[in-house]
Amino acid sequence: MVYFDWHSDTLYEAYHKKVSPFSGKNLSAPIDALTFQNHRVLAVWSDQTLTDEEAYQDFFRILSHYNASQGTRKTPTHCTPILAVEDARLLAGNLDRLDTLYAHGVRILTLTWKDTSCIGGAWNTEEGLTGFGKEAVEKAISLGMAIDLSHASDNTFWQALDICRKHNSAPMASHSNSRALCHHKRCLSDEMFKAILSLGGIVGVSFVPYHLSNNNIASQETVLMHIKHFLSLGGEDSLAIGSDFDGVDTLPDQLEHITKIEDFAEYLAKETSSDIAEKILWQNAYRYTQKFSPPLTDS
């Protein structure tokens, strides 16, 4: 089996819990938990309790903890990592920081998280991109970063998407579900989903209960409902998983830990088909990585 997860907060959680991101207890997705080939987007969140400048410094502390943990491991991991920034407000108005982040391995830039920042408005606002935010999107694309529209306000979403279209860049929503099924503004409308697909982008279905159901109760069946809805919109070749492991306090029944993924893979294949399950679990995601620089390589 192969698995590709577009979003987990394992590095952030491991650093703040002072455990190894590879095998630490009290993590829902330690990096070494799976014994088969897997690819993981490891997102570093810009903590909302910090200033933009403090969040930038926190990124490097988290990255240092990750690198130090790698040095203590005795066995090779089955995981190929991709580094992401979740909430680009840590740029703090300085475009040169994108060069630094790229040099440190960041290949995915999630523009916003909550409220309004130097980048623009998040899902709980009506604000769009700021002037600096537009420049940041342009530069990130020029560097070869993927633009992640999860957490964006509707206005930020469409403005960033227009910039991606201008540069023939395929955007993504790393961990977003269907607004038609769950009425949370963090979710994507059908129009948004189709717009991402039209540019060759990808959408990762998340396991966050309050982004899966209107009563905040979810199971693997609820996840399947969102997958089937996106499939009905033509998403067979553009749909993936963006679990948000280690980013939320509760997870759906039967998906409480990354080691449940094997069972979920069997369930997904049974409820769709083995070919569609393979596409969603890793093939679509792997193919998308070839669109940004550098292409995915073995760790």
Buried (B, 14 or more C-beta within 10 A) or exposed (E): BBBBBBBBBBBBBBBBBEBBBBBBEEBBBBBBBBEEBBBBBBBBBBBEEBEBEBBBEBBEEBBEBBEEBBEEEEEEBBBBBBBBBBBBBBBBBBEEBBEBBBEEEBBBBBBBBBBBBBBBBBBBBEBBBBEBBBBBBBBBBEBBBBBBBBBBBBBBBBBBBEBBBEEEBBBBBBBBBBBBBBEBBBBBBBEBBBBBBEBBBBBBBBBBBBBBBEEEEBBBEBBBBBBBBBBEBEBBBBBBBBBBBBBBEBBBBBBEEBEBBBEBBEBBBEBBEEEBBBBBBBBBBBBBBEBBEEEBEEE
